[in-house]
Amino acid sequence: MTYEPFPAFADWSVDFDPSVVEGYASRLRRIKAAATPEARRQALTVATRYAAVDTGAIEGLYTTDRGFTETIARRSEFWRQALDQKGERVKRSIEDALAGYDYVLDAVTGSTPISSKWIRELHAVITKHQSTYTVYVPGVGQLREDRRPLPHGEYKQFPNNPTSASTGRLHHYAPPEDTASELTRLMDELGSDRFQVAHPVVQSAYAHYAFSCVHPFADGNGRVARALASVYLYRAPGVPLVIFADQRGLYIDALEAADAGRPSAFVRFVEARVIDVIGLLEQSMAVQPSQAVSASDLNALAPSLPSEEIVLLSKLVLSLCSDSLREALGRANLDPSFHARVLAVSYGPIDLDTSFSWSFPIPSGYAPVNSHSWVAIYARTGPAQETRPLLSHIIAMERRTPSPRLLVVADDGTAPLEVLERDLNPVQTTAFSLKLKAWADGAVQRFMERLRGALV
């Protein structure tokens, strides 16, 4: 088997319905329009840091977890210490990745054309402090590891064909002698009329895949491919390609599916990551929804009882929400005299005066899973015998689709939390964990605003 040149864009046949991602993009545009310029800037900055922090982890340069990624992305307290603890090599690798995404943003905002020269410069930026790379050469009875200097911004001089972990077969990238011409051909494809009018998700997936087929550099190709793919998504809908380290298996599977002649699988993978990062941006901007309905309106929305699957999923989601709210409330450090806590109620009342007027801001088409299963943030506004407690109620809404979809909605205007089945199945994803934490912090902040209003 030898190198198979990447397909021309005109021959890259994909089955892609853009309506779903365009729905999310439209919602993001509305949320951006209602947010402050600073909120928009900060949300995009955080999303870009997510992409930069985990791009090296995908390559095995270092390891990350949800806490570390979030700490660095949000520049939380002690973020510098967290970065320092990883060591100078990891610190410089992440700083180089951040510089690489800044380089991409500069190209997008300045309308810089993507060229072979620009690709080489991006590689030089994103690998600036990486001095060597690993190769495996024949040794006595087995392959041995060897370290070689990494040329920055220069095409490879030796073949870099890996062995697939899943198939055991050698995967051929473009040979060194063909690298320059193949990259030039890729630039021609990216400048073609057909490519220019394609949907940004398809553009992003194709640019990533075709570049990966060439693999023009000795090392750092994955980091460059993800940054290059972000060019087209930054343009529209205005987000980077964020792939977390725990999504590496899905990522490799999607690329291998494209190798096997199923490029739509990789396009759908990119689409899912775009939807994920839009959700992160929405929670970061924490914009209030505008449509509110009463309890009678809510009940009228439910044409039938929810399925057992959606009930169990809603219970799990509300449990995760209550845990995350407790953590957020703990971080808020409210005075103990408020007796602030989070209450989780499943199918029954509790020993508190919990009567309230339901008015939940929800989009049309959703219905409550069960009005007797909810979570509340609780605090006293005075001595227990004189005042009623202040409560913010949170319930789960469902939209009945082939794939269960939930909204966690609060009665105080906190931005809804959208939950997709893939967020929790087979395991809770990093993207959802980060979105959940941002939502909980926003809900507690809204609750504290209401508490202040009740006291003044």
N, C-alpha and C positions, 0 to 999 in steps of 0.2 A: 504493500500500500504506500502511496506517495501523497504529497500535498495536493488537496483538491481546492483550486482557487475559489474564493468566496463568490457567491452568485451576484450577478448584476441586480440592481434594485428592481428593475423591471421584471426580473424572473423570480423575485423573492415573494412568492405567492402566500399571502396570509389571509386568514379568515378572522376579521376583526370588526366588531361592532362598537363604534366609539361612543354610543349613546350613554352608557353607564358612566364612564370616566368624564364625559362632558357634563353630565348631571352634577358630579362632584365639583368639577371645575367652575361651573356656573355658581354653585353655592359658595365656593371659595371667593369668587369675585364679589358676591354680595357681602360676604363677611369682611373682606378687605375694605370695601367701600364704607362700611360702618365703623371700622377701626381707625385709630389714630395713626399717623405716619410712623410714630415711634413703635407702636405695637406691631405694625406690619414689618418694619425693619428688623425688630428683635425676633419675631417669629421666623423670618427667613434665615436670619443668622443662626438661630438654634438648629433649624433643620439642616443647614449646611454643615454645621459642626457634627451633627449626628452622622452625616455621610462621611466626613473626613475622619472621625475617630475610628469607625468600624471598617473603613476600607482596607487598612493595613492588617487588621485582625482577620479579615477574610483570606488574606494571603499567608497567614500564619506568622507574620512578623512579631506579633505579640497577642496576648489574650485580653478580652474585654468581658465585662458583664453589664447588666442593666444599670447598676448603681454607678459604675465608673463612667460609662458612656454618658449618662445623664448629668453627672457632676461636671464633666468637662464641657458638654454641649451647652448647659445652662449657666456655666460659670458660677455654680453654687459655692457656698462657703467652703473653704479649704480645697478648692479645685486645683490650685497650684501645688499644694502638698500631695494631692492624689496623683497628679502627673509626675511629680518628682519621685514618688515612691516606685513608679514603674521603671525608673532608671533613665539615664541620659539618652540611650539609643532609642527607646520607645518615645520619649519626649520629643526628640528631634524628628522622628518619623511622623508623628501626629502633626507637629508644626509644619513639616513639609507638605503634608496632605492639605492642611488648612490653606497654605500658600497656593497650592495647586487649584483649589476651588476658588480662591480669590482671583487667580489668573483666568479661570473659566468665566467668572462673573464679569471681569473686565472686558473679555471678548464679547460677551453677550450684550452688555450695556453699551459698548463702543462699536457694535456691529463689525467687529473684526472678522474677516473671512477665515474659515477653517482651512488650513493648508498643511502640507507636509512639514514646512518649517515651523508652523505653530504647534504641531504635534510633537516635534522634537523639543521645542522649548518647554512645552508642558511636562514632558518626561524629565527634563533637566530640573525643573522646579520641584516636581513631586517626589523626586529621588535625591534631592540635593545632598543630604547628609548620609546617604547610604553608600558606603565606599566599596563594598564587595557583594557578591552574590554566590549562592551555592550551586555547584554542579556535582554530578555523580559520575565517576570515571571507573573503569575496570580496575579491580585490585586483585589480590590473591584470593581466588575462590568467590569473591563477591564484589559488589560495587563499593567504592569508598567515597567519602565526602571530600570535596575540594573547594576552596574559596578562591574566587577570581575577582580582580578589580572590575567595578561596574562603570562603564563609560556612560556619562550623562548626556542625553540628547543625541546619542550616536546609535546607528543601526547595529544590530547583532553581527558578529563576525563568525559565529559558530551555530550549528543547528541547536534548537531548543525544544526538541520534540519530547513531550512527557509520555509516561505510560499511564493509561486510564486505570484508576483504582477500581472502577466497577466492572470493566471488561478485560483488563489485563493487556489490552492492545496498545501499540504505540500510536500516539496521535501526532500527525504531521502538520506543522505550521509551515509557512512559506520558507523556503531555503534562503540562506543569507544572500545569495547572488540575485534573488528575485525580490528581495524585500523592498527596495526603493521603488521599483516599477509597480509592485502591487499596492504600495501605499499611495502612489500617484494615481493609480486606477481608482482606489477608494475615494480619493479627493474628488475625482471626476464624477463618481456616482453621487457623492454628497452634494455636488453642485448641479446635478441634473434637474431638469424641469419637473420630472415625475417625482423625484425625491422632495423637491421644495414644496409641493402641494400636498404631500402626504400628511397624515395626522402625526403630531409630535411624539406620541407613544410609539408609533411605528418607526418614525425617524430615529428615535433614541435606541430602540431595540436593534434596528439594522446597523446603525453606526457602531454600536457596542459589538455586535456579533461579527461583522465583517472585519473590524479592527482586530478582534481576538483571533480570527482565522489567520491573519498575517503574523501577529505576535512579533512586531518588528524589533523589539529591544531584548537585550539579554535578560533583563528582569524589570519588574514594575509595570508589565503590560496590563494586568488586571486593574491596577490603580488608575492608569491612564484611560482604559476603556470605560470605567465607571464615571470618570470625570468628563470624558468626551460625550458619553450618553446624556449627562446632565445639561450639556449645552442646549439641547433641543427642548428639554423639559423646563429649564429656566425661562425660555422664551414663552412657552405656554404649556401648562397652566401657571408657571412661575414657581416651580419647586425643583430641587435637585433629585437625582436618583439616590434614594437612601436604601441600602441593603445592610441589614444588621448581621452580625456574625452568626447568630443562631439561625439565619435563613440560608446559610451557605449550601446546605444539602439541596434545598429547593432550587437554588440558583444554578448549581452545577447540573442538576437534572434537566432544567429548562434549556441550558446551553447544549447539552448532549442530545436533547430532543430536536433542537434546530439542526445539529450535525446530522441527525438521522432523517432529515427531510421534513420535520414538523416545526417550522419557524413560528407558527401561531402560538405554540407553547411558551416560547420565550417572550413574545409580544404580550401575552396574558400575564406572564410573571412581572414584566415591567409595569403593566397597567395596575396590577395589585399593589406594587410598591408605591406608585403614584397616589393611589387611593389612601394608603397608609399614611403617607406624609402629609396629604391634605388634611386628614384627621388630626395629625399632630399640630399643624399650623392653626387649625380652627380652635383647638383647645388652648393653644398658646395665646391667641388673641382674645379668647374668652368673651365673645360678643353675645349679648342677650338676644334670644329669639323674639320675634315680634308678634306671633299669633298666639292668643290665649283662648282657652275654651273652659266652660264650667263643667262640674261633675256630671250633670245630666247630659251634656254634649259628649263627654267621654264615654259614658255608658251606651249611648246611642250608636257609637262607632263600632261596637263589637257585635257582629252578626251571629257569631256562634262561640261556643266555649273554645279556649285555646287548646292546642294539642298537648299531650303529656310531655312531648319533647320540648316545646317552647316554655312550659311551666318549669321544668327542671332547669332549662337554660337560664330562665329569669331568676330562679332561686340562686343559682351559682353566681350570676352576675351581681345580684344585690348583695350577696355575701362578700364578693370581692370588693364591691363599692364600700360596704360598711367597714371592712378592714382598712381600705385605703383612706377613708374619711377619718378613722380613728388616728391613723398615722399623721394625717394632715392637721387634725385638731391638736395633736400633741406638739407638732412643730409650731403651732400658733402661740403656745404658752399663755393661754388665758388665765386670769386670776382664779384661784380655786373657789372663791366665793360664788362664781357663776354656776358651779356644778356642771360644767359643760361636758357633754358626752354624746356618743352616737348610739342610737337605738335601732335595732333590727327587729322588725315585726313580721311574722309569717302566719297569715291566716288566723288572726285573732287580736283582740285588744290587749293592752298592757295596763298596769296600775298607775296610769296618769290620765289627766284630763286631756285626751288627744283629739277632741272634736275640732274640726277646722273646716274652712271653706276651700274646697279644691278649685284651683284655677291654674291649670298646667299649660305652659306654652309648648305646643306640639305641632308638627306639620300634619296636613291632612293625610288620610290613609293609614294612620296608626291607631291602635286601640289598646287599652290597658290589659295586661296579661291577667292580673288579679288585683282588684282594688284593696284587698285586705293583706297584701304582702308589700311591705314598704320599709324604707329606712328613713330615719329622721336625725337631724342634728338638734340637740336640746341644750338650752341654757336658761337659768333663772334671771329674771330682770329685777328681782327684789326678794324680800323674805317670802318663803313658800306660802305662808298664810295670807299674804296680801296681794300677790300677783300670780297670774298664770304664767307657765313657762313659755318661752319663745321656741318655736319648732320650725325647722325647714323640712318639708316632706319630699321624699324622692321615691318615685315608682318606675316600674318598667313598662314600656309600651312595645307592642309588636307590630310589624308589618308582615302580613302573611304572603310570603313568596316561597318559591321552591327551596331557597336556602334561608333558614330563619334569620331574621334581622331584628335587633332590639334597639330601642332608644331608652336611655335612663334619663328621666325628666324630673326636674325640681320645680317646686311651686314658687320659687323666689327669683326666677329669671336666669339662673345659672345655665350656661350653654349646654345643650343636651350632649350626652355621651353615646355615640353610636357603637354598637357591638355587632360584629359579623361572626358567623359560625367559625370561620377560619382563625379568628382571633384567639380562640380557646381550644380548637381541635386540630391536631391531637394534643398540643400543649399550649399554654398561654405564651403568646409571642412577646418579644421585646418591644415591638412597636406598640402593642396594646398596653403593656405594662406602663410604658412612658406616657401614653395618652391618658390612661386611668389616673396616674399620679397628678398630671397637670389638671385634669378635671376635678379631682378631689381638692387640690389646693384652691382652685377657683371657687368651688362650692363653699369651702370654709371661709374664704374671703368674703363672699356674698353674705354668708351668715353673720360674720362679724360686722359688716356694714348695717345689716338689719338690727343687730344687737345695739350698736351705737345709736341708731335712730330711735330705738325703744327707750334709751336711757337719757337722751337729751331733751 
